[in-house]
Amino acid sequence: MIINLPDNWTIIKHTTIFPEYPKDWWELE
């Protein structure tokens, strides 16, 4: 899976909960 996101996504993903996404997805940087 290739995800293109802004630099601040690292912060967003650690401060926002998206239960629909698998844990492995969160592990990606």
PENORMO-V628199 format. One record per pair of residues at least 6 apart in sequence whose C-alpha atoms are under 6 Angstrom apart, sorted by the first residue. I is the first residue (numbers start at 1). J is the second residue. Records with the same first field share a line. If there is no record, write none. Layout:
# PENORMO-V628199
I: J / J
This chain:
# PENORMO-V628199
none
